[in-house]
Amino acid sequence: MNMKTETFTQEVKEYALKNGANLVGIVSVEAIDSKPRIWVGWKIQSYTQKASEIMPEAKSIIVLGYHVWDTIFELAVKRGDKWTYPGYYPLKFIELKMTYYLKMKGFKAIPINRISLKTLAKLAGFGNFGKNSLIINPVYGPWIRFTAILTDAELIPDEPFEDDLCGDCEACIKACPVNALTPYKVDDRKCLVGMHLNDCQDAYYLKLFEKYEPSITKNSHLMCIECQRVCKYGRNLHY
C-alpha cells in the first residue's frame, strides 16, 4: 500500500466519525467473499450475496457502527402491513453521507444489506460473535447497529477481531424468555422479535409480547432485548 492509500483510508475514517459513526473499519472484498454464504431467516429468507456479485470492480467495504444507547432505538412501528424501525434512521443518514462523500471523490459507492453485516463487523475489528448471536464490542457491548458501503476505492483493511469476550458466560442464553438461543445461534421460529415481525397471534406469544415487547401506541412496540440487557459489556452506556 502506498502513502496515498494510507492517507485516504484515514480521511475516510475521520469523515465517518465526524458525521456520527461510533465505529468505522475497512474490509477487503477478498476477505468477505472468502466466507461462506449465510442463510438469513426472518422475512428475508435467502442467502447472503458475494460483494463481487454486487460490484465486480469493488475493492473495499467500509463498515460503520452506531451505538444505540437508549431503549427507544428498539422501537418498531407498523404502517399498513409493513414494519419500520426508526432506530436505524441515524445510521441511514451516516450511510448516505458516506456514499455521497465517496462519489464526490470519484469512486463508486453502494450501501449494501445483502452481505452479512455481523461477519463484516467482526472482520472490521469491531467485536466477536456473542452467544446471543450479536456482535459484542468491548466498549459498547451488543448495543450497536451496522451498515456497510461497497466501493471501488482501494483502502487499507483492518485486522479482524479475534478475542473471545463471552468466555464461559451464558447469561444471554439463560435470559431468553422463549429459549430461542443456543450458543452463537438464534432460532427465528421462537424469537419474540421474529414472531412479532411475522404478526404471530398465538395466545402464548401474545402474553409474552405484553411483558417483553410492550406496545407504545396502537401501531408500535419495543422489541425484546432481554439477551442484550444481561450482557456485561456496554451495560453502563445503555439507558
N, C-alpha and C positions, 0 to 999 in steps of 0.2 A: 504494500500500500504506500502511496506517495503522500507527501505533506498536504497536497491539495485535498485529497480524500479525507485525511485526518481532520483537517480544518473544517471541511463541510459537514462531516459527521458531528463534530462538536457544535457547529452552528445549528444543525437540525435539532439536536437535543436541547440546546438552550432555548430555541424558539418554542418547542413543545412545553417546556417547563414554565416559560414566561406566559404562555397562553392557557395555563390551568392544569396541565398534566402533573400528576404527582410522581409518576414513574415513566421512564422512556428507555427503550432498549432497541437494539438492532439485531435482526436475524437474517442470515443469508437464505436465499431461495433454495440453495442446495441442501441446507440443514433441515428445513421443514419438509422439503419434498422427499427426503430420505426416510421420513417417518411413515408408518402405515396409515392408510385411511381409517377414519374413525366413524362408527355409526352414531348418528345423532338422533335420539328419540324425540320425546315431546311431540310437537306438531310438525317438526321438520321432516322426520322420517326419511333420511337419506344419508349417504356417506359424505365425508368432507372431500374437498377438491384439492388438487395439487396446485401450487402457486403458478407453476409454469403453464398450466392449462388455462389459467385466467389471463396471464400476460406472459407470452413466450419469451419476451426480451427482458423480463424482470430480473433484477439482481438482488434487491434488498426488501425487507419488510420492516417498517417502523412500528413498534408495538407501544401502545400508550396505556397507562394505568391511571385510574381516577379513584381517589379514596372516598367511599360513601360513608360519611361519619355519623349519619343520623338515620334512625329507623324509617323516616319518611321516604328515603330513597327506595324502600321496598314496596312502594305503592303501585298497585295495578288498577288501571281504570278501563272500564268497558264502554265502548261506543258501538252500538249495533251488535254484531256478533264477533267483534274483534277486541282483543285486549291490547292496551298500550301501556308503556312503562315510563312515566315522566322522570324517574330517577336516572334514566340514561341520557336525558337531554343535554346536560352539561358536557358529557363525553362526546356526544354527536357534534356539539359546537366546536370542540377542540379538534375533532377529526376533520371537520370542514375547513378550519383554519389551516391545518397542516397540509391538506390536499391542495388548497389554493396556493400556499407558500411554495410547494414543490413545483407546481405547474408554472408559477411565475418565474421560477429558476430555470425553466426549460425542460423539466423532466415529466414523464408520465407518472400519474399517481391515481390509484383506485382504492377506496375503502373496501375492505373485504370482510365477509362474515361467514364464508363457506369453508374456511380453514379453521382448525381447532385453535381457538384463542387461548385456551389453557396451555396447550402444547407450546404455542408461541411465547406465552408469558414465562414459562419455565426456561425455554431456550434463550430468552432475552435477559435472564438472570433475576427475574422478579421474585421467585419463590419456588417451593416444591408442591407437588400434588399432595393435598391433605387427605386424610382418611374420610373426610366429608365430601370428597370429590371436587373440592375447590382448591384454588391456588392459595397457599399460605405464605404471606410475606412476613419477614422478621419484625417489621415495624407496624404495618397496617393489619396484619393477620389476614383473615378471609374477607375483609371489608374492602374489596377492590373490584372495579368493573374495568373491562378491557375493550379495546378496539385495535385495529391494525390497518396499515396503509401499505399497499404493494406499489413499488416504484422501480423504474429502470436506473435510478441513481445508484452509483457504487458507494456503499457506506461500510464502515468497519463494524463487523458483528461483535456483540458482547458475548461473554462467557456464560454458558448455561448455569443455572442454579443446581448445585449438587448436594447440598446439605439436606438432612432429614430432620425437619422441625417437629414432626409428630412423635417420633420415638415409640415408646410403649403406650402413649396416651390414646385412649379410645373414648374420650368424653363425648365427642360428637355422635358416635355410633350409639352410645347409651342414651343420649338425649333425644334422638329422633322419635317422635310420638307414634310413628307407624312402622317402625323397624325397616325403613327403606334403605338403610345404609349397611353395607359391608365394607371392609377396608378398601378405600380408594374407588368405590363404586356406589352409584345411587340407582335405585330401581324406580324409573319414572312411572311405573304402573302402580306404585304405592305412595310415592312422594306427594305431600299435600299440595305443593306448588303445581306439580304436573296435573293432579286430579282436579284442582280448581280451574286450571287453564283449560282443561277439557270439559268444564261445566258438569262435573260429577254431581248427581242428585241422590246418591246413596245416603240413607239416613245416618249410617255410621260416620261417613266423611262429613256430612253436613254439621254434625255435632262437633267434630274436631275443627272444622273451619271457624266456628264461633269462638273457640278458645285460641287457636294458633294462627288464624288468618282473619282477624276481626274486620268487619265492614266499617268503613269510614262514612260512606254515603251509599245510596241505593246502588250505584254503579261502580263502587270502588272498594278495595280491601287491601290490607297489608299482607305481604307474603310471609310464609313461615320462615323464621331464621333461628330456630332452636339449635341447629348444628353449628351455627356461627356464634351464637351467644356464649357458648361454653368454651370456645377456643381461647387459650390463654394469651395468644398473640393479638395485639391490637385492641384488646378489651378496654384499655384506658383511653383510647382515642375514639370510642364509639358511644353515642348517646341515644 
